[in-house]
Amino acid sequence: MRQGWEDWEFWINLRQGGGQVLRLDHVGFFYRIQNSSRRKRFSKEQKRKTIAYLNAKHKRFFQQHLGGPLRQQRSLSKFINKFLP
């Protein structure tokens, strides 16, 4: 996946191939995003295109597991991260 979000492709393909996923009751690692990270450099248009690509490629999967397509995510992480060390 040249647009990024390779981890999404990994997990979706794992599940579609019959792989099992377990939720742990503890945090096993923290995902660090730096200002130079590709994710931070994504424009709103690039993010929109990536979500559209994932929705087109995995339409049945999202319908089955999410009840519909991915949506443009809005989160409080930018606000919350200001208070973390």
NUVEXDO-80790 format. One record per residue: residue number from 1; x, y, z negated of N, C-alpha, C in turn. Coordinates in steps of 0.02 Angstrom, whole numbers, always signed. Example, Ala and Ser with C-alpha at 12.3 -4.5 7.8 and 13.67 -1.06 7.14 Angstrom:
REM residues 2
+-----+--------+---------+--------+---------+----------+--------+--------+---------+--------+
! seq ! n_east ! n_north !   n_up ! ca_east ! ca_north !  ca_up ! c_east ! c_north !   c_up !
+-----+--------+---------+--------+---------+----------+--------+--------+---------+--------+
!   1 !   +660 !    -284 !   -390 !    +615 !     -225 !   -390 !   +660 !    -165 !   -390 !
!   2 !   +642 !    -112 !   -354 !    +684 !      -53 !   -357 !   +645 !      +2 !   -394 !
+-----+--------+---------+--------+---------+----------+--------+--------+---------+--------+
This chain:
REM residues 85
+-----+--------+---------+--------+---------+----------+--------+--------+---------+--------+
! seq ! n_east ! n_north !   n_up ! ca_east ! ca_north !  ca_up ! c_east ! c_north !   c_up !
+-----+--------+---------+--------+---------+----------+--------+--------+---------+--------+
!   1 !    +42 !     -58 !     +0 !      +0 !       +0 !     +0 !    +44 !     +62 !     +0 !
!   2 !    +47 !     +95 !    +54 !     +92 !     +153 !    +61 !    +68 !    +214 !    +24 !
!   3 !     +2 !    +217 !    +10 !     -25 !     +276 !    -24 !    -10 !    +276 !    -98 !
!   4 !    +14 !    +223 !   -125 !     +23 !     +217 !   -197 !    -31 !    +172 !   -225 !
!   5 !    -38 !    +171 !   -290 !     -88 !     +131 !   -324 !    -78 !     +57 !   -311 !
!   6 !    -15 !     +36 !   -304 !      +0 !      -34 !   -291 !    -26 !     -79 !   -346 !
!   7 !    -29 !     -53 !   -407 !     -54 !      -93 !   -463 !   -128 !    -111 !   -453 !
!   8 !   -166 !     -66 !   -423 !    -236 !      -83 !   -408 !   -240 !    -141 !   -359 !
!   9 !   -200 !    -138 !   -307 !    -198 !     -192 !   -257 !   -178 !    -258 !   -291 !
!  10 !   -128 !    -255 !   -334 !    -105 !     -315 !   -368 !   -161 !    -347 !   -408 !
!  11 !   -194 !    -308 !   -451 !    -246 !     -336 !   -495 !   -307 !    -360 !   -456 !
!  12 !   -327 !    -322 !   -406 !    -385 !     -342 !   -366 !   -370 !    -407 !   -329 !
!  13 !   -311 !    -410 !   -297 !    -293 !     -471 !   -260 !   -285 !    -531 !   -307 !
!  14 !   -259 !    -518 !   -366 !    -253 !     -572 !   -416 !   -321 !    -601 !   -432 !
!  15 !   -369 !    -558 !   -446 !    -437 !     -580 !   -464 !   -472 !    -613 !   -405 !
!  16 !   -465 !    -585 !   -345 !    -497 !     -614 !   -286 !   -468 !    -683 !   -270 !
!  17 !   -406 !    -693 !   -288 !    -374 !     -758 !   -276 !   -387 !    -809 !   -331 !
!  18 !   -429 !    -791 !   -378 !    -447 !     -838 !   -431 !   -405 !    -831 !   -494 !
!  19 !   -360 !    -782 !   -497 !    -319 !     -772 !   -556 !   -360 !    -750 !   -615 !
!  20 !   -337 !    -767 !   -674 !    -372 !     -749 !   -736 !   -339 !    -688 !   -768 !
!  21 !   -380 !    -647 !   -798 !    -357 !     -587 !   -833 !   -386 !    -589 !   -903 !
!  22 !   -344 !    -576 !   -952 !    -366 !     -572 !  -1022 !   -355 !    -503 !  -1049 !
!  23 !   -400 !    -481 !  -1091 !    -391 !     -417 !  -1125 !   -360 !    -430 !  -1193 !
!  24 !   -305 !    -396 !  -1206 !    -271 !     -403 !  -1270 !   -300 !    -354 !  -1320 !
!  25 !   -296 !    -372 !  -1383 !    -321 !     -328 !  -1436 !   -270 !    -277 !  -1460 !
!  26 !   -213 !    -273 !  -1425 !    -162 !     -225 !  -1444 !   -131 !    -194 !  -1382 !
!  27 !    -98 !    -138 !  -1391 !     -63 !     -105 !  -1336 !     +4 !    -139 !  -1327 !
!  28 !    +17 !    -165 !  -1268 !     +80 !     -199 !  -1255 !   +133 !    -155 !  -1225 !
!  29 !   +112 !    -100 !  -1195 !    +159 !      -51 !  -1166 !   +121 !     +14 !  -1153 !
!  30 !   +159 !     +66 !  -1142 !    +131 !     +131 !  -1125 !   +151 !    +147 !  -1054 !
!  31 !   +106 !    +175 !  -1016 !    +118 !     +193 !   -947 !   +141 !    +266 !   -946 !
!  32 !   +202 !    +277 !   -928 !    +230 !     +344 !   -929 !   +225 !    +375 !   -859 !
!  33 !   +199 !    +436 !   -856 !    +195 !     +472 !   -794 !   +236 !    +536 !   -802 !
!  34 !   +284 !    +545 !   -757 !    +326 !     +604 !   -759 !   +302 !    +653 !   -705 !
!  35 !   +324 !    +715 !   -710 !    +305 !     +765 !   -661 !   +327 !    +746 !   -591 !
!  36 !   +380 !    +706 !   -586 !    +405 !     +685 !   -520 !   +371 !    +621 !   -495 !
!  37 !   +327 !    +592 !   -534 !    +293 !     +531 !   -514 !   +249 !    +543 !   -453 !
!  38 !   +244 !    +493 !   -410 !    +202 !     +498 !   -351 !   +130 !    +514 !   -370 !
!  39 !   +108 !    +485 !   -425 !     +40 !     +497 !   -447 !    +27 !    +571 !   -462 !
!  40 !    +76 !    +604 !   -490 !     +70 !     +675 !   -506 !    +72 !    +718 !   -443 !
!  41 !   +107 !    +694 !   -391 !    +114 !     +733 !   -329 !    +54 !    +725 !   -283 !
!  42 !     +9 !    +678 !   -298 !     -49 !     +666 !   -255 !    -94 !    +727 !   -254 !
!  43 !   -113 !    +748 !   -195 !    -162 !     +802 !   -190 !   -232 !    +771 !   -199 !
!  44 !   -281 !    +814 !   -209 !    -350 !     +789 !   -215 !   -370 !    +752 !   -152 !
!  45 !   -347 !    +776 !    -94 !    -365 !     +743 !    -30 !   -331 !    +674 !    -25 !
!  46 !   -268 !    +669 !    -46 !    -235 !     +604 !    -45 !   -270 !    +555 !    -92 !
!  47 !   -290 !    +579 !   -150 !    -326 !     +536 !   -198 !   -392 !    +514 !   -168 !
!  48 !   -428 !    +560 !   -137 !    -493 !     +544 !   -106 !   -483 !    +490 !    -51 !
!  49 !   -432 !    +498 !    -10 !    -418 !     +450 !    +44 !   -400 !    +381 !    +15 !
!  50 !   -361 !    +381 !    -38 !    -341 !     +317 !    -69 !   -402 !    +281 !    -98 !
!  51 !   -445 !    +318 !   -132 !    -506 !     +287 !   -159 !   -550 !    +262 !   -103 !
!  52 !   -556 !    +300 !    -48 !    -595 !     +279 !    +10 !   -566 !    +215 !    +40 !
!  53 !   -500 !    +211 !    +44 !    -466 !     +152 !    +70 !   -481 !     +91 !    +27 !
!  54 !   -473 !     +99 !    -39 !    -488 !      +43 !    -84 !   -561 !     +22 !    -80 !
!  55 !   -607 !     +70 !    -75 !    -678 !      +54 !    -70 !   -693 !     +16 !     -6 !
!  56 !   -662 !     +35 !    +49 !    -673 !       +1 !   +113 !   -643 !     -70 !   +111 !
!  57 !   -584 !     -76 !    +85 !    -549 !     -141 !    +85 !   -580 !    -191 !    +35 !
!  58 !   -605 !    -166 !    -22 !    -629 !     -210 !    -75 !   -702 !    -198 !    -92 !
!  59 !   -742 !    -182 !    -42 !    -812 !     -164 !    -53 !   -850 !    -217 !    -92 !
!  60 !   -846 !    -280 !    -73 !    -882 !     -333 !   -107 !   -858 !    -342 !   -179 !
!  61 !   -793 !    -337 !   -189 !    -765 !     -344 !   -256 !   -791 !    -290 !   -303 !
!  62 !   -790 !    -228 !   -281 !    -815 !     -173 !   -323 !   -889 !    -179 !   -336 !
!  63 !   -926 !    -200 !   -285 !    -998 !     -209 !   -295 !  -1011 !    -263 !   -347 !
!  64 !   -975 !    -317 !   -342 !    -984 !     -373 !   -389 !   -963 !    -356 !   -460 !
!  65 !   -907 !    -322 !   -468 !    -879 !     -310 !   -534 !   -895 !    -242 !   -564 !
!  66 !   -909 !    -192 !   -522 !    -922 !     -125 !   -547 !   -993 !    -102 !   -532 !
!  67 !  -1028 !    -140 !   -491 !   -1095 !     -120 !   -472 !  -1097 !     -66 !   -419 !
!  68 !  -1040 !     -54 !   -387 !   -1037 !       -4 !   -334 !   -965 !     +19 !   -323 !
!  69 !   -956 !     +68 !   -280 !    -888 !      +90 !   -262 !   -854 !    +128 !   -318 !
!  70 !   -787 !    +132 !   -312 !    -749 !     +175 !   -356 !   -770 !    +247 !   -343 !
!  71 !   -767 !    +287 !   -393 !    -783 !     +357 !   -386 !   -721 !    +398 !   -403 !
!  72 !   -721 !    +460 !   -381 !    -665 !     +504 !   -399 !   -664 !    +510 !   -475 !
!  73 !   -611 !    +487 !   -505 !    -608 !     +486 !   -578 !   -592 !    +554 !   -606 !
!  74 !   -627 !    +570 !   -658 !    -612 !     +630 !   -696 !   -598 !    +607 !   -768 !
!  75 !   -543 !    +627 !   -794 !    -527 !     +604 !   -861 !   -502 !    +662 !   -904 !
!  76 !   -498 !    +648 !   -967 !    -472 !     +697 !  -1014 !   -397 !    +688 !  -1026 !
!  77 !   -364 !    +644 !   -988 !    -295 !     +628 !  -1003 !   -249 !    +689 !   -999 !
!  78 !   -260 !    +734 !   -953 !    -218 !     +794 !   -948 !   -223 !    +835 !  -1012 !
!  79 !   -283 !    +842 !  -1038 !    -295 !     +879 !  -1100 !   -264 !    +842 !  -1160 !
!  80 !   -276 !    +776 !  -1164 !    -253 !     +736 !  -1220 !   -176 !    +733 !  -1222 !
!  81 !   -145 !    +728 !  -1163 !     -72 !     +722 !  -1159 !    -36 !    +783 !  -1186 !
!  82 !    -70 !    +840 !  -1188 !     -39 !     +901 !  -1215 !    -24 !    +892 !  -1290 !
!  83 !    -61 !    +849 !  -1324 !     -54 !     +840 !  -1396 !    -10 !    +781 !  -1415 !
!  84 !    +12 !    +742 !  -1366 !     +53 !     +684 !  -1380 !   +127 !    +704 !  -1378 !
!  85 !   +168 !    +671 !  -1419 !    +240 !     +687 !  -1419 !   +274 !    +669 !  -1354 !
+-----+--------+---------+--------+---------+----------+--------+--------+---------+--------+
